[in-house]
Amino acid sequence: MSRSGPPAVKTISLDSSVARLLLILPLVCAAVWGWYGARWYLANVISEVVTTGDTPNVDLAQMATRWGPADPFTHWRLGVAAQSDFTAANIQETVHQFGFAVRLSPNDFRYWDEYGRALEASGDSGAAEKALRRSVDLAPNYYYPRWHLGNLLLREGKFEEAFANLFRAAAANEELWPQVFNLAWQAYDQNVDRIANDACKQSSVRAMFSIYLVGVKKFDDAVRLWKTLSGWDRSQLAGRGLELRQALIAAKQFRAALDITRDVEPGNSGISEPEKFLNGGFENALALPTTHFFGWTIGSTGQAAMSIDGSGHNSTHSLQIVFNATNKLDRVNASQTLVVQPNTQYHLEYFVRTEKLSSASPPVVLVLDAADGNSLGVSEAASPGTNDWKKLSVDFKTRNSDGITIVIGRLPCSVSDICPLFGTTWYDDFSLQRGGVARPNGSEAR
């Protein structure tokens, strides 16, 4: 059996100069590519540095475009530099450079966005609209291409499409909503129904527009627009409803705020009615501390400890306050805001019991205008010492506001700025009704 040896190794002789060339060629290519890469990088850095700040250097920005002629970034930055000095020639240079950038990088929405805005500044709104539409197509979920397109369409009078884009932009960036509604307010000549029907077609947008209307003092329209939402939509937009209520309270529109409360808290038995105390006899369960704008706000302090006591006037509960105030105490943290009719006479009454109450200025009940905090009336002071339940009252007349706040507090001490207060009081059966006695001179009777 014959055996064959391993395949022969063939050796090819090369001329020494060819061999050296083959060794040097990769190094030359690497050096060339390195040089071009370095120039590209330097062009990027230079163009960014010299065009950032208040005084861009156009000459160096132009040099950067020569070093990186195929780099869209350098052309974009040169366009930005030219744009800083607003002249007709510079605007045309900006358009030219931004156009260069989009040709070099046709899928970058940022360049199309800048190109479109520059085209509009140059007076070519038709080309600007096409460029901005291209930017939106490339980045449909980014807010600022839609924001710029929407503003352009608005200036062209294409309101419906403009606000469709502006609302999409605001949905992506909620900080834009006030500006969007300001634009709509101006574009539609402050016509609430036109804005609502033509622009605010989505329920969520309509709810936000209602909040905006409070800011421009269109209170009735704000509530009316909110009420146009279906019951289902109002329940789903309860968070916006709470914002609307808070805006109305801040605007001192208490009746409207109470109306919205019923929408955002359906089925809640703890919602007051106009001109009526909520839980005025403390019979409903009340865990302290508690905060309810149209109900009791009660919280203890070291000088006035509060609790719900198991006895009351003709009932089983009352509000107990243990006073231990060694210095000034003007107001107790116990109050309730009620909705009332403006410019109307009212009679407030309640019952109070005392035990070992000692002070030069015993506690009283104050009626305050909820809009400005001014006093409308003050009750007789609780009797010092130990006394059984006694009915106290105050007659007062409301002013222009539709809200009052009932507060347990004190009058200033006539003896000293430091006016101690010790002892225990119980309060029960707060009630309010129309009527009462006004003094002949027009001031309120206590």
C-alpha positions, 0 to 999 in steps of 0.5 A: 500500500503506497503512502502519500506524504503531506501536501507540499508547501509552495513558496511565492517569492515577492519582490521586496518593494511589493512586500514593503508596500503591502505592509505600509498600505494598512498604516497609510489607510489608518492614518488617512481615516484617522485624520479625517475622523479627527477633522470630523470630530474637531469640526463637531466640537468647534461648531458647537463651542463657537455657536453657543453663547451670546456672541457666536463666531460665524467665521469659525463656524464656517471653518467647521463646515469646511472641515466637516462638509458632509456633517449635518451638525456643522451646517446646523450650527452654522445656521444657528449662528447666522440666525442670531443676527436677524437680518434678511441676508442671515435668514437666507444663510440660515435657510441654506445651512438648515437645508444642507443639514436635512439633505445630509440627514433626511431622517433627523426630525430636529433638522426638519423642525429647524428648517421649517421654522427658518423657512417661515421666518424667511416668508415661505410659509408653504415650504415651512409647513411641508418641512414641519409636517415632515418633522412631525412624521419623523417624530409623531410622539415628540411635543415640539414638532407638533407645537411648532406646526400647530403655531404655524397652522394657527397663523395661517388660519387653519384653526381646527388642524392647528389645535389638533396638533397643539393639543397633541403637543400639550398632551405630551408636555402638560406645561403647554396647556395654559399656553394652548388655552391662551391661544384658543382664547385669542383665536376664537375671540373669547367665545367659550362655546366655539372653543369648546365645540371646535377645539375641546372635543375630547372630554379630558381637554374640556375638563382642563378648559373648565379649569382655565375658565376659572382663571379668566373669571368665567365662573358660570361658564366653567361650571356649565362646561363641566356639566356638559360632560357625561356622568361617566366622564365626570367620574373618570375625570374626578382628578380634574374635577378636584382641580376645578373645585380647588380653583373655584375655592381659590377664586372664592366661588363657594357655591360653584365649588360645592356644586362640583363637590357633588360631582367628584364625590357622588354618593358621599353623605358627608357633603353639606347643603347650602345654608346648612351645617354639616354634622352640626350636632356631631352625631355622625362619626368624626375621627379627629383630626379632620379637614373638610372644607365644606364640613368641620376642620378640627385639630388639637393643639397644646393650648386647646385639646379637642375630642368628640365627647360622649354626651351632648345637648339633647344628643349623645355627642358634642365637641369638647375643648380643654383649654390650657393656654398660658399665653395668647390664643386668638383662634381655635382650630375648629371651623366650618365653611358654609355656602350662603346667599350674598347680601342676606340676613342670617341667624346662627345659634349653638349650645355651649357648656362650661366647666371651670372656665377662667379667662378675661376673654372667654371663647366666642364664635365668630362669623367671617366672610369666607372671601376676605376673612373680615368679621360679619358677627361675633357671639356672646362669650361662653360663661366663665366658671361651671355652667349647664348648656346655654343657647348662644346666637349671633345675627349677621348679614352677608356681603358680596361673598357666597361663603361664610366661615364659622370659627371658635375663637376669642376677642382681644384681651382688654387687660393684657396682650398675654391673656391666659385661658383655662377650663373646658367647654362643650359645643353642640347643635350648630344651626343656621337659618335666614332672618335675624335682627339687624341693628338700625344703623346697619351693623350686625347684632351680636 
